[in-house]
Amino acid sequence: MSQREMLHNVSRETPGWTPIAEEAERAARVLHPDRHRMPRPTHRRVLTVANQKGGVGKTTSTVNIAAALAMHGVRAMVIDLDPQGNASTALGVEHRLGTPSVYEALLGEIRLADAAVRSTASPDLLCVPATIDLAGAEIELVSMVARENRLKQALYDGSLAELGVDYVFVDCPPSLGLLTVNALVAASEVLIPIQCEYYALEGLGQLLSNIDLVRSHLNTALHVSTILLTMYDGRTKLADQVTNEVRSHFGPTVLRTVIPRSVKVSEAPGYSQTVLAYDPGSRGAMSYVDAAREIAERGARMDVPIDRDGR
C-alpha cells in the first residue's frame, strides 16, 4: 500500500477528515520535501523510459520523476537521448550546438561524467544534455563496432560511480531506432508511460516485442519494471477502460499513481522548469511526487542487485 493510500485510509478514520485536508497533506509533501525524504535504493537503478508513440508524457514523466526523487534526498541523473533536447530544456540545462553532450559520449570522444551538469531543478539532479548533433548519431553509429553497446560502454566506464547517482533515467526518442536500442542495452529496467487513450495501446505490442528481442540477443537482464499511466481524464469512460485494461494485463508492474491531464504540466517546459518548480501545489506536481515515491519504495525493497557494476 502506498503512503498516499495509507494516509487516505487513516484519514478517513480520523475525526475531522475532509478531502481538502488530504490534498493539503499531499501539497505539504511537495512544498516541504526535507520533511518527507524518500528511501534510497538498495543498488543503483538504470531505467530506460521508452515508448515509440509520441505525446504520451515520456519526457515529462522522466524529468518530473527524477526531479521529485532529487528533491526528496535521492541523487538522480537524466540522460537526454532525444535529439529534440526537451528533457534538457525542462531541466534548465544548456544544450546549444557545441555543448558537451551525450553525442560525444556515444562516439567515445568524452566521458559521460564530463558531459553531466547540475540541473536548476535540484542540486541532487544531474543531466547529460542532447544537442542537435544527436540527430545524425544513428547514421554515424551504423558503421561502428558494437554499435548497440555505445551507451552501455559510456555508462559503465566508472562514470556512474564517480557521479554517485542512485537513479539513472534514459529519455528515449519516440522511435524504435538505434538510439532507443542503445538505451535498452544499457539499462536493466524499462519504464513505459502509457497515455490513457485507445491509440496509446496500439503500438505497445511492438515495443514489448522489441524489448523481448533486445533481452534475447543483447541484454538478458532487461525487463519492464514499471508502467505509468499518464494524461488521465476522469471525465471520460475511455480513460477508465484503458486503465483497467492495462492493469489487468500487467498487474503490479503498473504504478498505483495515475498522472492526470494537467495544464500546469504542459506549461512548465515553456519556462524551462519541471512542474514541481513551476507549480508545486498543482495536481500534476503532487501526482509525480506520489509516483516517484512508489518507485523509490520499490527500489528500497529490491534484494538482488541488477546493475552490472554491482552497486
QUIRA-V184928 format. One record per backbone hydrogen bond with DSSP energy under -0.5 kcal/mol. CO is the residue of the C=O (numbers start at 0). NH is the residue of the N-H. E is the energy in kcal/mol with one decimal. If there is no record, write none. Layout:
{{CO,NH,E} {CO,NH,E}}
This chain:
{{1,5,-2.6} {2,6,-2.7} {3,7,-2.5} {4,8,-2.7} {5,9,-2.8} {6,10,-3.0} {7,11,-1.8} {8,12,-0.9} {9,12,-0.7} {9,13,-0.5} {10,13,-1.3} {13,16,-1.7} {17,21,-1.8} {18,22,-2.2} {19,23,-2.2} {20,24,-1.8} {21,25,-2.0} {22,26,-2.5} {23,27,-1.9} {24,28,-1.3} {25,29,-0.9} {26,29,-0.6} {26,30,-2.8} {27,31,-2.1} {29,32,-0.6} {31,34,-1.6} {32,35,-1.3} {44,46,-0.6} {44,167,-2.5} {45,187,-1.4} {45,188,-1.8} {46,48,-0.5} {46,169,-2.6} {47,49,-0.8} {47,190,-2.8} {48,171,-1.8} {56,60,-2.2} {57,61,-2.3} {58,62,-2.5} {59,63,-1.9} {60,64,-2.4} {61,65,-2.1} {62,66,-2.2} {63,67,-2.2} {64,68,-2.3} {65,69,-2.4} {66,70,-2.4} {67,71,-0.9} {68,71,-0.7} {68,73,-2.3} {69,72,-1.2} {71,37,-2.7} {74,165,-2.8} {74,166,-1.7} {75,125,-2.5} {76,168,-2.9} {77,79,-0.7} {77,127,-2.7} {78,80,-1.0} {78,170,-2.4} {80,82,-0.6} {81,84,-2.5} {84,88,-1.9} {85,89,-2.5} {86,90,-1.7} {87,92,-2.7} {88,91,-1.6} {90,119,-1.7} {90,120,-0.5} {95,98,-2.2} {100,104,-1.3} {101,105,-2.4} {102,106,-1.7} {103,108,-2.4} {103,109,-0.9} {104,107,-0.7} {110,113,-0.9} {110,114,-0.7} {111,114,-1.1} {111,115,-1.1} {114,128,-0.6} {116,126,-2.6} {118,121,-0.5} {121,124,-1.5} {123,75,-2.3} {123,125,-0.5} {124,118,-3.0} {125,77,-2.4} {126,116,-2.5} {126,128,-0.7} {127,79,-2.5} {128,101,-2.5} {130,133,-1.8} {131,134,-1.7} {132,135,-1.5} {133,136,-1.2} {133,137,-0.5} {135,139,-1.8} {136,140,-2.7} {137,141,-1.0} {138,142,-0.5} {139,142,-0.5} {140,143,-1.6} {143,146,-0.9} {145,148,-1.8} {146,149,-0.8} {148,152,-2.5} {149,153,-1.8} {150,154,-2.5} {151,155,-2.3} {153,156,-0.7} {154,159,-1.1} {157,161,-2.1} {158,162,-2.5} {159,163,-1.8} {159,164,-0.9} {165,44,-2.5} {166,76,-1.9} {167,46,-3.3} {168,78,-3.1} {168,170,-0.7} {169,48,-2.9} {169,171,-0.7} {170,80,-2.1} {172,174,-2.4} {176,180,-2.1} {177,181,-2.3} {178,182,-1.9} {179,183,-2.2} {180,184,-2.3} {181,185,-1.8} {182,186,-1.1} {187,222,-1.2} {188,47,-2.6} {189,191,-0.5} {189,224,-1.2} {189,225,-1.7} {190,49,-1.5} {190,192,-0.6} {191,227,-2.2} {193,229,-2.5} {194,196,-2.4} {196,199,-0.9} {197,200,-1.9} {197,201,-0.5} {198,201,-0.8} {198,202,-0.7} {200,203,-0.7} {200,204,-0.6} {202,206,-1.8} {203,207,-2.5} {204,208,-2.1} {205,209,-2.1} {206,210,-2.2} {207,211,-2.1} {208,212,-2.0} {209,213,-2.4} {210,214,-2.4} {211,215,-2.3} {212,216,-2.0} {213,217,-2.6} {213,218,-2.6} {218,221,-1.4} {222,189,-1.7} {222,224,-0.9} {225,191,-2.4} {226,254,-2.7} {227,193,-3.0} {228,258,-2.7} {229,195,-2.1} {231,233,-0.6} {231,260,-2.3} {232,235,-1.9} {235,239,-0.9} {236,240,-2.3} {237,241,-2.8} {238,242,-2.3} {239,243,-2.7} {240,244,-2.3} {241,245,-2.6} {242,246,-2.4} {243,247,-2.2} {244,248,-1.5} {245,249,-2.5} {246,250,-1.9} {249,252,-1.9} {250,253,-1.7} {252,226,-2.0} {256,228,-0.5} {257,259,-0.6} {258,231,-2.6} {261,265,-1.3} {262,266,-2.1} {263,267,-1.9} {264,268,-0.6} {266,269,-1.3} {267,270,-2.0} {267,272,-1.4} {268,271,-1.9} {273,276,-0.6} {273,277,-2.4} {274,278,-2.5} {278,281,-2.0} {281,285,-2.3} {282,286,-2.2} {283,287,-2.1} {284,288,-1.9} {285,289,-2.1} {286,290,-2.5} {287,291,-2.4} {288,292,-2.2} {289,293,-2.0} {290,294,-2.2} {291,295,-2.6} {292,296,-2.7} {293,297,-2.2} {294,298,-2.3} {295,299,-1.9} {296,300,-0.7} {297,300,-0.8} {297,301,-0.7} {298,41,-1.9} {298,301,-0.6} {302,304,-0.5} {306,309,-2.0}}
